[in-house]
Amino acid sequence: LQKSLGASGCGHLFKGIDPARKSRAWNNAKVSAHHGIIPTLQAVDAGKLDEAERNVHRVIAERYLMQFLPDHEYEAVKLELDADRERLEASGKRTLIAGWKAVESGNREQEDAPGGTERGEDAPVPWLERGETVAIEGAEVTDRQTRPPARYTEGTLIRAMTRVAAEVEDAAMKKILREQDGIGTEATRAEIIQTLKERRFIEARGKALQSTARGRELIAAIPDDLKDPCTTAVMERMLSEVAEGKTSLAQFMHRQQELVAEWVKDARNRMPSGQAQPEPPRGTPSGRPQSNAPGGGTPPGADPKLGECPECGRPLASKRGKFGTFVGCTGYPDCRYIRKRENGAGRKPAKPSGRTCAVCGSAMVVRKGKRGDFLGCSAFPRCRHTAQVRG
């Protein structure tokens, strides 16, 4: 590697390399489907590589060599000044030991330059003692306006997918997403973005990515679970349990089939029926549609305790579907309003199992599925962890 990089004029990168030093990247327990891309022992003839190939090889070699360099150390200074009861602040950084950053592309000029200001960092600020008085040489007022966050590019979107744990509040889910490096893998994130483009859910305008009307309609129609990164975390945990032998693949697939069926049903209920809602007949109270019952009476199954439909004003009824009891409008199919039963009303309380959820720590309860009893997290739907019932 040293010979290959030396032929490319990069031999100086080996200064300070210590093969005995191991960074946190050296952890075989973290290696799963995708091993890190590293140089091999095969010598490279730089003269046979074109510019793009040399650049790719150099970047991979640099990242590898960083693992054998010291930590990057810098001195951070922050000033707080009181100017006629106005608080002013200034901050800056000064490199002490370049360390691994000496290898970073575009920063090589700072190797062996402790005390130099790094590119992109704040300018150095003077060292002052607490209580010291300084003179104000000038002041000006600048009119500014707040700006929205910059649109994603492919690069920043991939970075956001990797760091999605920062957007999650649940501690258990955040931990899983950090361990799994967010949404997707290094090998699939770019492919996910390309698929969104091909299906016209997003489009590129210059370097920026923008959602299309088609994409926004999709987001409005699909269930909230499909838009929640915690769902990815739960599935990753379930896959890990399959790999560890704690859950069978058949049980995992069964649970996925149930979830997909539930999501499809939810999405269909969110979609418009495709026909315009008829105008309410004249003379109906508050302009609401008339009852579906013969003679305009109370529809069969209507439960006064459930109140009226918030969308059309008809009575609500307790109904039973493939996935249990729910509340629905008696105006179906003209009105497709549904909601879950509050506090599990109309459903037998789940039987406690005495076990704790391995994902979120909540109690596991016994539930019934198509293929028999299984254990499910009592925090469902926030946590969808399942497990087998032990004999």
C-alpha angles and dihedrals in degrees: 000000000000090000093048094049091042089060088054092052093256101108091115089071089079093066108116095012112148113188090197092062114092124192125208088267088079098085117123090189088069094053111102128143097341124048119203116267107249136163119267131221090258111112116239123219101216090195090067094052124086120227095268092049092049091050093051092047091048094051092049091047092048093053090049093049092050088070091068098048129091123264117280108251127193140165117239120202126191124185125199115192131186112215113178092324091314116118116225126186135193131176139183145164134229123196115235101172119012092204115161092355089070087075096047114115112260093017101076093106088069095060109119089011107113111176094034121124113248122233112270095016126117119272114264116271124212121261110249133180122236109271094017116144122226131183124247107230096188148334138205138185118232124192112223136171127212114251130209118245114281116264116260121263120200089263097049092043091054088049090050091050089053093048098039090123087079089067094053122088100189106096096212093049091045090054093051093048090051092050091048094044094243127278118359125343135276087265098049108036095081089045091053091054091047091052091052088053094048091051090048095240090125134016136198120240104184105313094331123095119219132185118243127223087254090054094048091050089053093051091049092051104045123083119267092245091065090055095048117094087210087075088062090050093052093049091048089053091049091050090050090053090052090051091048093049094244093116129029121241089234091057091047092051091045090054091048091052091052092049094048092049090049092048093047091051091048092049092050091052090052094051120089115256091240094242128089114254108252117247111260114256116259116265098031113133112270089351091288123151116265122255119273090226119106110270092012094283129136111310117241113270095018112149115205089202090065094056127210131323109266090215104048107005097241120134118274124233137197110248136180123223140169092287100041139274121342140162117255140172118263086220092075127168092025089049120033100188114146137162138176122269110263116244091358093294112180092020129097112249113259116255114245115239101197090238130113126229110256091211107047105005096243122135118278117228134194114257133179123238137173091273100041138278122341137167119258132181114262088220091069127171091026089052120028099186115144135182140181122272108248117230 
